């Protein structure tokens, strides 16, 4: 009988073979999967932003751009929605990486690798501020993230949440994903704090994305101006107040209380005169009540990133102090 001899391959060769074959294998498996847009993927990987001297920065990227939300004139209908989750027996609020089930499949022309934006209509929004055309601006819709279809069946499909900006829940609606481009912004010029506003396209900030009343730089807000008012993506607006104390939380008499005559342990003989050096010639509130128009107080600037019929979504780019819902806006000169 002939004896066969087998030579063992040295272990280091296995690593070489694996390293050479892995890129080929990965390319074969994932070549057909469309990537997320650069302005969403880069934000998710937390890469360093471009150097300020290289390119003009964009107003918004990542979640601020794709999860900004909007106020739309009509209620969304006939949309696919999330009807279940792989781990729904233990979690009610879903996020990035979770597998979900949707109520649309091959019969509705759903295909693998299709991207959908996850939305949640919050109800009709009525502006508390008077404006041309009435106070009803439409339906406030939150954008919660993005999912990718991984398997399609007859009437249903399986998908994975690839980007989440907030908790996702059963019943959230899906709309076709669209790549977005944010307008450029240049903040090298100082904010014109002491120039009069343009008087063009006057409106108000009516809502903040997280429904906070106090607003700062990089916050997403909604204004009561839209396409019907000639507003376009990239438009800049000055944020201002007609009077410096318009942002006070409550109205109260603003007079200083100054005691004209001292009182205490001293005798009446040495109490002093009837006048105080700190008392004004005219009461402070009286001056404010009888004065004419004064210059507007410029408190910030915003840039529009999305436009609907009666409302628009914007990013606050610069502020001189805290901004509030209800602050006035006018188109930048």
C-alpha atoms as one frame of an Amber mdcrd trajectory, in Angstrom:
protein
   0.000   0.000   0.000   1.265   3.457  -0.916   1.432   5.872   1.910   0.250
   9.438   1.186   1.824  12.307   3.008   0.066  15.732   3.530   1.991  18.831
   4.369   0.319  21.186   6.806  -0.061  24.779   5.675   1.628  27.257   7.969
  -0.922  29.337   9.977   0.382  32.662   8.698  -0.744  31.697   5.169  -4.337
  31.464   6.335  -4.266  35.137   7.384  -2.827  36.167   4.014  -5.493  34.233
   2.092  -8.285  35.616   4.302  -7.040  39.195   3.943  -6.920  38.911   0.146
 -10.327  37.302  -0.203 -12.272  39.517   2.253 -12.496  42.629   0.012 -13.668
  40.482  -2.906 -16.277  38.794  -0.742 -17.501  42.103   0.696 -17.753  43.647
  -2.763 -19.767  40.708  -4.026 -22.211  40.786  -1.132 -22.740  44.544  -0.726
 -22.216  45.913  -4.218 -25.962  46.286  -4.827 -26.729  48.125  -1.556 -27.095
  51.873  -2.219 -25.274  53.943   0.415 -26.812  56.708   2.475 -26.206  60.249
   1.168 -22.840  61.723   2.109 -24.413  64.508   4.152 -26.211  61.906   6.281
 -23.576  59.172   6.420 -20.732  61.543   7.384 -22.728  62.940  10.250 -23.544
  59.480  11.548 -19.874  58.434  11.555 -18.952  61.587  13.515 -16.102  62.538
  11.198 -14.317  65.833  11.676 -15.955  68.728   9.789 -14.144  70.404   6.947
 -11.680  73.127   7.845 -13.430  76.534   7.728 -11.003  77.776   5.105 -11.648
  74.887   2.703 -15.314  75.398   1.819 -18.309  77.433   2.870 -20.100  75.377
   5.541 -23.586  74.062   5.029 -26.433  75.249   7.220 -27.352  71.697   8.242
 -26.166  68.107   7.802 -27.143  64.704   9.122 -30.046  64.633  11.551 -30.640
  68.383  11.461 -31.294  68.083   7.724 -33.078  64.725   7.445 -34.999  64.875
  10.733 -35.952  68.552  10.689 -39.698  67.956  10.395 -42.236  70.248   8.741
 -45.739  71.713   8.924 -47.684  70.540   5.857 -51.017  71.909   4.734 -52.700
  68.507   4.312 -52.924  65.371   6.428 -50.778  62.526   4.966 -52.885  59.540
   3.863 -52.402  56.158   2.209 -48.855  55.707   3.446 -47.152  52.499   4.519
 -46.488  52.195   8.234 -44.559  50.160  10.783 -46.843  47.394  12.057 -44.452
  45.274  14.126 -40.899  44.685  15.294 -38.671  41.654  15.690 -38.236  42.328
  19.421 -41.602  43.936  20.145 -42.179  41.511  23.020 -39.534  43.314  25.073
 -39.213  46.863  23.667 -41.878  49.413  22.763 -39.557  52.190  21.607 -37.291
  51.316  18.708 -34.043  52.789  17.433 -31.097  52.397  15.100 -30.354  48.748
  14.251 -33.810  47.396  15.186 -35.661  45.203  12.671 -39.271  46.174  11.933
 -42.171  44.952   9.800 -44.133  47.200   7.418 -47.559  46.707   5.847 -46.414
  46.936   2.225 -44.638  44.332   0.137 -44.186  42.929  -3.336 -47.791  43.723
  -4.246 -47.095  47.416  -3.564 -43.856  47.347  -5.628 -41.618  47.465  -2.549
 -38.102  46.296  -3.362 -35.124  45.269  -1.219 -32.682  48.081  -0.296 -35.399
  50.735  -0.700 -34.985  53.608   1.767 -37.911  55.198   3.600 -38.109  58.194
   5.928 -39.935  57.480   9.197 -42.471  60.170  10.121 -45.081  60.827  12.792
 -47.935  63.329  12.228 -48.523  65.164  15.516 -51.811  66.837  14.581 -53.065
  70.161  13.268 -51.043  73.186  14.293 -52.667  76.557  14.748 -50.401  79.531
  15.143 -51.196  81.697  18.184 -50.141  84.774  16.184 -52.286  86.629  13.709
 -51.156  86.289  10.104 -52.498  86.752   6.598 -54.543  83.752   5.553 -55.581
  82.677   9.052 -53.928  80.826  11.906 -54.228  77.199  10.698 -50.841  76.281
   9.198 -51.431  72.550   8.641 -50.232  69.292  10.188 -47.025  69.242  12.240
 -45.008  66.176  11.136 -41.932  64.927  12.978 -39.200  63.070  11.072 -37.756
  60.268  13.206 -35.190  58.494  11.050 -34.533  56.301   8.009 -35.045  52.575
   7.415 -33.855  50.201   4.696 -35.917  47.269   3.353 -33.982  44.005   3.715
 -36.575  41.391   2.665 -39.876  41.609   0.748 -42.891  39.313   0.963 -46.306
  39.448  -0.655 -48.125  42.040   1.473 -45.397  42.855   3.993 -41.699  43.644
   4.158 -38.904  43.448   6.713 -36.688  46.486   7.241 -33.899  47.706   9.505
 -33.728  51.176  11.018 -30.405  52.578   9.782 -30.703  56.099  11.220 -32.776
  57.140  14.228 -33.169  60.694  15.477 -35.740  59.825  18.142 -37.725  56.874
  19.439 -39.594  54.992  16.709 -42.917  53.315  17.553 -45.459  51.029  15.915
 -47.816  53.032  13.724 -45.197  55.518  12.505 -45.693  56.326   8.816 -43.205
  55.845   5.973 -42.573  58.221   3.072 -40.170  57.836   0.154 -36.656  58.885
   1.138 -35.287  61.873  -0.774 -31.720  63.112  -0.712 -31.532  66.733   0.452
 -29.012  69.499  -0.016 -28.688  72.213   2.601 -27.976  75.792   1.532 -24.575
  77.273   2.144 -24.038  79.891   4.814 -21.340  82.471   5.404 -21.052  83.912
   8.897 -17.813  85.816   8.337 -19.718  89.099   8.114 -20.941  90.433  11.484
 -24.622  90.294  12.296 -26.149  93.726  11.483 -27.439  94.384  14.980 -28.093
  98.113  14.647 -29.513  98.409  11.152 -33.281  98.602  10.521 -34.912  95.434
   9.206 -36.046  95.178   5.592 -39.804  95.222   6.181 -40.123  92.386   3.628
 -41.914  89.071   4.278 -42.758  89.709   7.945 -43.572  86.618  10.007 -43.069
  84.893  13.353 -41.252  81.894  14.776 -44.174  79.686  15.777 -42.588  76.426
  16.985 -39.288  74.755  17.860 -38.594  71.133  16.847 -38.563  69.795  20.434
 -41.374  72.243  21.301 -39.183  74.324  23.601 -39.909  78.008  24.093 -36.247
  78.992  24.519 -34.195  78.717  21.323 -30.458  78.859  20.611 -28.019  78.493
  17.701 -28.396  75.332  15.543 -31.984  74.819  16.708 -34.585  73.799  14.116
 -37.640  76.090  14.087 -40.803  76.597  12.046 -42.053  79.964  10.778 -45.492
  81.028   9.571 -44.284  81.882   6.070 -44.255  79.420   3.188 -44.358  79.014
  -0.561 -47.510  81.115  -0.762 -45.462  84.020   0.650 -42.639  83.551  -1.860
 -40.255  81.876   0.595 -37.548  79.607  -0.905 -34.911  77.246   0.457 -31.810
  79.277   1.320 -33.674  82.484   2.216 -32.204  84.296   5.226 -34.282  86.108
   7.818 -33.449  88.541  10.610 -34.902  87.685  14.032 -35.912  90.751  16.019
 -38.179  92.276  18.663 -40.064  95.529  18.313 -39.251  96.410  21.926 -36.429
  95.052  24.108 -38.810  93.690  26.754 -41.103  91.840  24.298 -39.538  88.566
  25.446 -40.417  89.016  29.126 -42.328  86.063  30.546 -44.863  88.335  32.223
 -45.843  91.985  32.200 -45.304  94.017  35.340 -44.732  97.596  36.332 -41.075
  98.266  35.628 -40.519 101.169  38.056 -37.628 101.061  40.506 -38.717 101.279
  44.122 -36.612 103.954  45.780 -37.331 105.086  49.344 -37.304 108.863  49.501
 -36.943 109.087  53.281 -34.888 106.807  55.461 -36.501 105.165  58.428 -35.283
 102.960  61.195 -33.751 103.553  64.597 -32.807 107.179  64.077 -34.949 109.970
  65.510 -37.220 112.141  63.412 -34.801 115.025  63.897 -31.993 113.269  61.986
 -34.123 111.272  59.544 -33.021 113.336  56.560 -34.787 115.121  53.725 -37.770
 114.094  51.620 -35.738 113.385  48.462 -33.462 110.499  47.442 -30.559 110.894
  45.024 -31.533 107.618  43.343 -35.101 108.616  42.519 -35.696 109.367  38.792
 -37.092 112.622  37.475 -39.859 110.697  35.661 -41.106 107.234  36.455 -39.447
 104.606  34.255 -42.712 102.981  33.202 -44.202 106.361  32.355 -41.315 107.074
  29.978 -41.856 103.719  28.241 -45.627 104.237  28.003 -45.385 107.687  26.407
 -42.386 107.269  24.095 -42.680 106.918  20.352 -41.167 104.210  18.146 -37.693
 103.002  19.085 -35.188 100.944  17.036 -35.891  97.233  16.762 -33.736  94.862
  18.792 -31.922  92.385  16.498 -31.473  89.060  18.292 -30.465  86.599  15.578
 -30.619  85.143  12.085 -32.098  82.009  10.506 -31.870  80.207   7.156 -34.720
  78.279   5.502 -33.970  74.603   4.742 -37.451  73.357   3.646 -40.634  75.038
   2.443 -44.287  73.959   2.567 -47.423  75.840   1.542 -48.055  77.995   4.617
 -44.960  77.300   6.725 -41.219  76.729   6.402 -38.524  74.879   8.351 -35.385
  76.821   9.257 -32.124  76.613  11.207 -31.124  79.376  13.626 -27.573  80.202
  12.556 -26.623  83.133  14.808 -27.958  84.765  17.953 -27.037  87.673  20.191
 -29.053  86.258  23.082 -31.775  83.729  23.802 -34.482  83.466  21.113 -38.138
  82.760  21.925 -41.093  81.378  20.012 -43.095  84.392  18.924 -40.073  86.476
  17.946 -40.528  88.427  14.719 -38.702  87.709  11.462 -38.206  89.653   8.238
 -36.275  88.790   5.095 -32.612  89.808   5.269 -31.679  92.715   3.042
